[in-house]
Amino acid sequence: MSIEVKNLVKYYGDQAAVKDISFNVKQGEIVGFLGPNGAGKSTTMKVITGYISASAGEVKVCGMPVSVDSLETRQLIGYLPEHNPLYLDMYVKEYLRFVAKIYKVDRVDDRVADMIKKVGLEEEQNKKIGALSKGYRQRVGLAQAIIHDPKVLILDEPTSGLDPNQLVEIRQLIKSIGKEKTVMLSTHIMQEVEAICDRVVIVNKGEIVADDKAVDLQQKAQVQTVYVEFEGSVSRNQLSNIKGVSKVESLGEGWLLESKDAIDLRKVIAQFAQEYNVLTLTLRKEEKTLEEVFKTLTNQL
């Protein structure tokens, strides 16, 4: 495993930010690490990178235990924090050479040139970082995170504040990097997760509430929803009395019905239509979006 987190606990004073969580990330995976604000995402990432220490539990990167004093594990990790800490008065090429020397990279100039090309900074390389747009600053941040060729890349909100064009470019870049490295990224943008992540880990109030592929999470969502239109008069009260229906909502020409039971709503609605002698014009199962699943699992309704 590239990342192993076992029974991780982190306290800030008397407050538990992370409560006994465990998960693994395999080599070559791109994993989305999701949760509402204050859920413990950034804290977990900081522990994995060795930026802060754990209160209890164990974290390993590529089989090596992580600690705040471990330079060996830091050599294996590339980290882009949420607030990208760049030196705005330095030139792009100058800054990347500076970072490369800190990591004692061989053939510094060649490596800097490779990174500039990889992240698409050729036309910006001789500009001061402070003169760059937010999107190009994020590219600089990604370049510094991978300049020492780490095996694991940790990205905390890598597309925060970007415009739609920049979002697409940075997502493509992360996906390209993910072909070569293990990537763990934190984000609030569900479309981003669906576009680039192999797996999703969702935390809420310091605990893991889901760990699965994005598609499988949507299929396993507890609430089943169908949209139905009838020819003929049907009341909300009649629909509410259908066995297994937990919620009825009027929507356009029809109704949106929900059930938390392990039944096929389409079958019971067909039986209802036959019993009340009404014709069913439309009947379709509504797939829950990942955003809706996220809201359900974290109670953000």
MOSUL-V526828 format. One record per run of one state. SS is the DSSP state (@ for helix, = for strand, . for the rest). FROM is the first residue (numbers start at 1). TO is the last residue. Records with the same first field share a line. If there is no record, write none. Layout:
BEGIN
SS=FROM-TO, FROM-TO
END
This chain:
BEGIN
.=1-2, 13-14, 26-29, 35-40, 49-55, 62-63, 66-70, 81-90, 103-107, 119-121, 125-127, 132-133, 147-151, 157-163, 179-181, 187-189, 197-198, 205-206, 213-213, 221-223, 232-235, 241-246, 252-253, 260-264, 276-278, 287-289, 299-301
==3-12, 15-25, 30-34, 56-61, 64-65, 77-80, 91-91, 128-128, 152-156, 182-186, 199-204, 207-212, 224-231, 247-251, 254-259, 279-286
@=41-48, 71-76, 92-102, 108-118, 122-124, 129-131, 134-146, 164-178, 190-196, 214-220, 236-240, 265-275, 290-298
END
